[in-house]
Amino acid sequence: MEVEFRRRTRTVFHVFLVLAVILLAEAPAEAYLDPGAGSMLVQLVLGGVAGLAVVGKLLWHRLTVPFRK
């Protein structure tokens, strides 16, 4: 059992190591970001915040309902 855990832990470590190398490797980017891309990113962030707020409100309501009775 312990050997399997070590093997799985080592595999997960290697996957994260490969992902870190891929994400941190620099490559020249010849790209143009227009204002539309910036506004899309702002909408994405605001939508994520709104979604998290709704999920938080639903979880808070689910936690407080038993205490109100």
ZIGI-V70861 format. One record per residue. N is the residue number from 1. RES is the residue in one letter. PHI is phi in whole degrees, 0 to 359 (* if undefined). BURIAL is + if it has 16 or more other C-alpha atoms within 10 Angstrom, else -. Layout:
n:N res:RES phi:PHI burial:BURIAL
n:N res:RES phi:PHI burial:BURIAL
This chain:
n:1 res:M phi:* burial:-
n:2 res:E phi:292 burial:-
n:3 res:V phi:294 burial:-
n:4 res:E phi:296 burial:-
n:5 res:F phi:298 burial:-
n:6 res:R phi:298 burial:-
n:7 res:R phi:296 burial:-
n:8 res:R phi:294 burial:-
n:9 res:T phi:298 burial:-
n:10 res:R phi:295 burial:-
n:11 res:T phi:295 burial:-
n:12 res:V phi:298 burial:-
n:13 res:F phi:299 burial:-
n:14 res:H phi:294 burial:-
n:15 res:V phi:297 burial:-
n:16 res:F phi:296 burial:-
n:17 res:L phi:296 burial:-
n:18 res:V phi:296 burial:-
n:19 res:L phi:298 burial:-
n:20 res:A phi:296 burial:-
n:21 res:V phi:295 burial:-
n:22 res:I phi:295 burial:-
n:23 res:L phi:287 burial:-
n:24 res:L phi:268 burial:-
n:25 res:A phi:289 burial:-
n:26 res:E phi:273 burial:-
n:27 res:A phi:219 burial:-
n:28 res:P phi:295 burial:-
n:29 res:A phi:246 burial:-
n:30 res:E phi:255 burial:-
n:31 res:A phi:228 burial:-
n:32 res:Y phi:238 burial:-
n:33 res:L phi:257 burial:-
n:34 res:D phi:276 burial:-
n:35 res:P phi:300 burial:-
n:36 res:G phi:297 burial:-
n:37 res:A phi:293 burial:-
n:38 res:G phi:296 burial:-
n:39 res:S phi:291 burial:-
n:40 res:M phi:294 burial:-
n:41 res:L phi:295 burial:-
n:42 res:V phi:297 burial:-
n:43 res:Q phi:296 burial:-
n:44 res:L phi:297 burial:-
n:45 res:V phi:294 burial:-
n:46 res:L phi:295 burial:-
n:47 res:G phi:295 burial:-
n:48 res:G phi:296 burial:-
n:49 res:V phi:296 burial:-
n:50 res:A phi:296 burial:-
n:51 res:G phi:297 burial:-
n:52 res:L phi:296 burial:-
n:53 res:A phi:295 burial:-
n:54 res:V phi:294 burial:-
n:55 res:V phi:298 burial:-
n:56 res:G phi:298 burial:-
n:57 res:K phi:295 burial:-
n:58 res:L phi:295 burial:-
n:59 res:L phi:294 burial:-
n:60 res:W phi:297 burial:-
n:61 res:H phi:296 burial:-
n:62 res:R phi:295 burial:-
n:63 res:L phi:283 burial:-
n:64 res:T phi:270 burial:-
n:65 res:V phi:301 burial:-
n:66 res:P phi:298 burial:-
n:67 res:F phi:279 burial:-
n:68 res:R phi:279 burial:-
n:69 res:K phi:280 burial:-
